[in-house]
Amino acid sequence: MATFSDGSAILAAMPSPPVNTAAEPAPPPDRQGLREVVGALVRLIVGEANPRIFWVPFIATAVVVLMVVTLDAMMRLHLASYSNLDLPPWRAVTDEYSSGLVVILLFPVLARLAVLQTPWRRPGRFLIVHGLGALGFAVIHVTLFVLVRTMVYGLFGEVYDGGRLGGFPYEAPRDLITYAVCVGGVWGAMVLFQAPAASSTSPPRALFDIRDNARILRVPIDDILAVRSAGNYVEFLLADGRRPLMRATLAETADQLTPHGLARTHRSWLVNKGRIAQIEPAGSGDYKLTLAEGVEAPLSRRFKGAIEG
């Protein structure tokens, strides 16, 4: 019989125990990444303003729309049953929910239009922007819910008949009201959640005199979004939409405004650093700046360090 001189040889001769190869549990989903994406989308809509300007009217709109379409679907089924009409439940649900869900999906677009053009800024432009916006919303709304209904009806082996122009003549007046309610809700949230005006004890806002021909415009410096060279003049891009000109060089203007938060971003541009909402590459090492009010300005790689910090 073979013998072993020590216990280590015995252990070496024994078979190794099976290794547990069970798969490790999958890591939890990256919720932080999802929150960052949603936050970026909301900032794209409202800029640096309070996010509640978007979320409060969005949630209120979604709740009201879902309640209305649910009640409408139930009412249609009840009336069909009372009148001995053959109305499958899937058809009532499809007809009502397709319209409501499209409204909810389009709400961020309406919110962006509301933020870009409020009724207290440039009334003439306000009527044009929201007149075209309401018409475009009605066309897109009807087009999308007709597509959804057509696909669902096809799954059940039926053909959706939307009537003349997909029902647009019937839906358009209702869509105008929906547009007004959604956009008005965003404006109401802006009034409620925007930062309150400075109190009488707050320090006065720094002002800058813009000599526009024979008149002098005295504007708060933080309302100057950007300044750009225009030949022998400089053009001021103001938060209220005005674009006054002043006979001066950009270098002279920069000397006066740089201490107050404006920075040279291009040989032809000064930009208010406090109004920058987004920076994105523009190729060749240059960038494009988007200000909170939607104004765009170039950022040359030569001046990139001016806006850091």
C-alpha positions in Angstrom: 0.0 0.0 0.0 1.3 3.4 -0.9 2.2 5.7 2.0 2.6 9.5 2.1 5.2 11.3 4.2 3.0 14.3 5.1 -0.6 15.5 5.0 0.1 17.9 2.2 0.5 15.0 -0.3 -2.9 13.6 0.8 -4.6 17.0 0.2 -3.0 17.3 -3.2 -4.3 13.9 -4.2 -7.9 14.8 -3.2 -10.3 16.2 -5.9 -10.9 19.9 -5.7 -14.4 20.9 -4.6 -16.7 22.3 -7.3 -16.5 26.0 -7.9 -19.8 28.0 -7.6 -20.2 29.5 -11.0 -23.6 31.0 -10.4 -24.0 34.3 -12.1 -23.8 37.4 -10.0 -26.9 39.5 -9.7 -27.2 42.2 -12.4 -26.3 45.7 -11.2 -29.2 48.0 -10.6 -30.2 50.3 -13.5 -28.4 53.6 -13.7 -31.1 55.8 -12.4 -28.7 58.6 -11.9 -28.0 58.6 -15.6 -31.7 58.7 -16.4 -32.2 61.6 -14.0 -29.4 63.5 -15.7 -31.0 63.0 -19.1 -34.4 64.2 -17.9 -32.8 67.2 -16.1 -30.9 68.1 -19.3 -34.2 68.0 -21.3 -36.0 70.2 -18.8 -33.1 72.7 -18.8 -33.3 72.7 -22.6 -37.0 73.8 -22.2 -36.8 76.3 -19.3 -33.1 77.3 -19.4 -31.7 78.1 -16.0 -35.2 79.0 -14.6 -36.9 77.0 -11.8 -37.7 73.4 -13.2 -41.1 73.6 -11.6 -42.0 76.0 -14.4 -42.1 72.8 -16.5 -43.0 70.1 -14.1 -46.1 71.6 -12.4 -48.1 72.4 -15.6 -46.9 69.2 -17.2 -48.1 66.9 -14.4 -51.3 68.9 -14.1 -51.9 68.6 -17.9 -51.2 64.9 -17.9 -53.6 64.2 -15.0 -56.4 66.3 -16.5 -56.0 64.8 -20.0 -56.0 61.2 -18.7 -59.0 61.9 -16.6 -60.9 63.5 -19.5 -60.1 60.7 -22.1 -61.0 58.0 -19.5 -64.3 59.6 -18.8 -64.9 60.1 -22.6 -64.2 56.4 -23.3 -66.5 55.3 -20.5 -69.2 57.6 -21.7 -69.0 56.3 -25.3 -69.2 52.7 -24.1 -72.2 53.5 -21.9 -74.1 55.3 -24.6 -73.3 52.5 -27.1 -74.6 49.9 -24.6 -77.7 52.0 -23.9 -78.4 52.4 -27.7 -77.6 48.7 -28.5 -74.7 49.7 -30.7 -71.8 47.4 -31.3 -68.7 49.3 -30.0 -65.8 47.2 -28.9 -64.0 48.5 -25.8 -60.7 48.6 -27.7 -62.1 51.0 -30.2 -63.3 53.5 -27.6 -60.0 53.3 -25.7 -58.0 53.7 -28.9 -60.0 56.7 -30.1 -59.8 58.6 -26.9 -56.3 57.7 -25.5 -54.5 58.2 -28.8 -55.5 61.9 -28.8 -54.7 62.4 -25.1 -51.3 60.7 -25.2 -50.2 62.7 -28.2 -51.2 65.9 -26.3 -49.0 64.8 -23.4 -46.1 63.9 -25.7 -46.3 67.3 -27.4 -46.4 69.3 -24.1 -42.6 69.9 -23.9 -42.7 71.6 -27.3 -45.6 73.8 -26.2 -43.7 74.6 -23.0 -40.6 75.6 -24.9 -42.7 78.0 -27.1 -44.3 79.5 -24.0 -40.9 80.2 -22.4 -39.4 81.6 -25.6 -42.3 84.0 -26.2 -44.3 85.4 -23.2 -47.2 87.8 -23.5 -45.3 90.5 -21.6 -42.5 90.6 -24.2 -42.9 92.0 -27.7 -46.7 91.7 -28.2 -46.6 91.8 -32.0 -44.2 88.9 -32.2 -46.1 87.1 -29.5 -49.2 86.9 -31.7 -47.3 85.6 -34.7 -45.3 83.0 -32.8 -48.3 81.6 -30.9 -50.7 81.9 -33.8 -48.4 79.7 -35.9 -47.7 77.5 -32.9 -51.3 76.8 -32.3 -51.9 75.9 -36.0 -48.8 73.7 -36.1 -49.9 71.9 -32.9 -53.4 71.2 -34.3 -51.9 69.7 -37.5 -49.3 67.6 -35.8 -51.8 66.4 -33.1 -54.3 65.2 -35.7 -51.7 63.6 -37.9 -50.1 61.6 -35.1 -53.3 60.3 -33.5 -54.6 59.3 -37.0 -51.4 57.3 -37.4 -51.8 55.7 -34.0 -55.4 54.8 -34.6 -54.7 53.4 -38.1 -52.0 51.1 -36.7 -54.2 49.9 -33.8 -57.2 49.3 -36.0 -55.0 47.4 -38.4 -53.9 45.1 -35.5 -57.6 44.2 -35.0 -58.2 43.7 -38.7 -60.1 46.8 -39.3 -59.6 50.1 -41.2 -59.7 53.4 -39.4 -61.9 56.0 -41.2 -61.1 59.4 -39.8 -63.6 61.2 -42.0 -62.9 64.4 -43.9 -59.2 65.5 -43.5 -58.8 63.0 -40.7 -61.3 65.0 -38.6 -59.2 68.1 -38.6 -62.1 70.5 -39.0 -63.7 69.0 -35.9 -60.5 68.8 -33.9 -58.9 72.2 -34.8 -61.1 74.4 -32.5 -60.5 72.0 -29.6 -56.8 71.9 -30.3 -56.7 75.7 -30.2 -58.2 75.6 -26.7 -55.8 72.9 -25.6 -52.9 74.9 -26.9 -54.0 78.0 -25.0 -54.5 76.1 -21.7 -51.1 74.3 -21.9 -49.2 77.5 -22.8 -51.1 79.5 -20.3 -50.3 77.0 -17.6 -46.6 77.5 -18.2 -47.0 81.2 -18.0 -48.8 80.9 -14.7 -46.0 78.7 -13.4 -43.5 81.3 -14.5 -45.3 84.0 -12.5 -45.5 81.7 -9.5 -42.0 80.2 -9.4 -39.7 82.8 -10.9 -37.4 84.5 -8.4 -39.1 87.5 -6.8 -38.1 91.0 -7.7 -35.3 92.6 -5.6 -36.6 94.2 -2.4 -36.1 97.9 -1.6 -33.3 96.9 0.8 -31.4 95.1 -2.0 -28.5 96.9 -3.6 -29.4 98.8 -6.8 -28.8 97.0 -10.1 -25.8 98.3 -12.1 -26.9 100.3 -15.1 -25.4 101.0 -18.5 -26.2 103.9 -20.8 -26.7 103.0 -24.5 -26.5 106.1 -26.7 -28.8 105.1 -29.5 -28.6 108.2 -31.9 -30.2 111.1 -30.0 -31.7 109.0 -27.1 -30.0 107.3 -24.2 -31.3 104.0 -23.0 -30.4 103.2 -19.4 -30.6 99.4 -19.0 -29.5 97.1 -16.2 -26.3 95.4 -17.2 -27.6 91.9 -16.3 -30.3 92.5 -18.9 -27.6 92.8 -21.6 -27.4 89.3 -23.1 -24.6 90.0 -25.5 -22.9 92.7 -27.6 -21.7 92.3 -31.1 -19.7 94.4 -33.5 -21.7 96.0 -36.4 -19.2 98.0 -38.4 -18.7 101.4 -36.7 -21.3 100.5 -34.2 -22.0 97.8 -31.6 -25.4 96.1 -31.3 -26.8 95.3 -27.8 -28.9 92.1 -27.5 -31.3 92.8 -24.6 -33.4 90.4 -22.6 -36.6 92.1 -23.6 -35.9 91.6 -27.3 -34.6 95.1 -28.2 -31.5 95.5 -30.3 -30.3 99.1 -29.9 -27.1 100.3 -31.7 -24.4 102.6 -30.3 -21.6 104.2 -32.1 -18.5 102.7 -30.4 -15.9 99.9 -30.9 -16.3 96.5 -29.3 -13.0 97.0 -27.4 -14.3 100.2 -25.8 -17.5 98.5 -24.8 -15.6 95.5 -23.4 -13.5 97.8 -21.2 -16.7 99.1 -19.6 -18.7 95.8 -19.3 -16.0 93.2 -18.6 -15.9 94.1 -14.9 -19.7 93.4 -14.7 -19.7 89.8 -16.0 -19.5 90.2 -19.8 -16.7 88.4 -21.5 -15.1 88.4 -25.0 -16.0 85.1 -26.7 -15.1 86.1 -30.3 -13.4 89.0 -32.0 -16.9 90.4 -32.7 -18.8 89.3 -29.6 -19.2 90.0 -25.9 -21.5 87.6 -23.9 -23.0 87.8 -20.5 -21.5 84.8 -18.7 -24.5 84.7 -16.3 -26.9 84.1 -19.2 -25.1 81.1 -20.8 -27.3 78.0 -20.7 -25.5 75.6 -23.0 -22.1 75.2 -24.6 -21.7 72.8 -27.6 -18.8 72.1 -30.0 -19.0 73.9 -33.4 -16.0 72.2 -35.1 -12.4 73.2 -35.5 -12.0 73.7 -31.7 -14.7 76.4 -31.6 -18.0 76.3 -29.7 -21.6 77.6 -29.9 -23.1 79.3 -26.9 -26.9 79.3 -26.3 -28.1 81.8 -23.8 -31.1 81.2 -21.6 -33.4 83.3 -23.8 -32.5 81.3 -26.9 -29.9 83.7 -28.3 -26.9 82.0 -29.9 -23.3 83.4 -30.0 -20.0 82.0 -31.1 -17.2 81.0 -28.7 -13.8 81.0 -30.4 -11.1 78.6 -29.1 -8.9 81.7 -28.7 -11.3 83.1 -26.1 -12.4 79.8 -24.4 -10.7 80.6 -21.1 -12.7 83.8 -20.8 -15.9 82.0 -19.7 -14.3 79.3 -17.5 -15.1 79.7 -13.9 
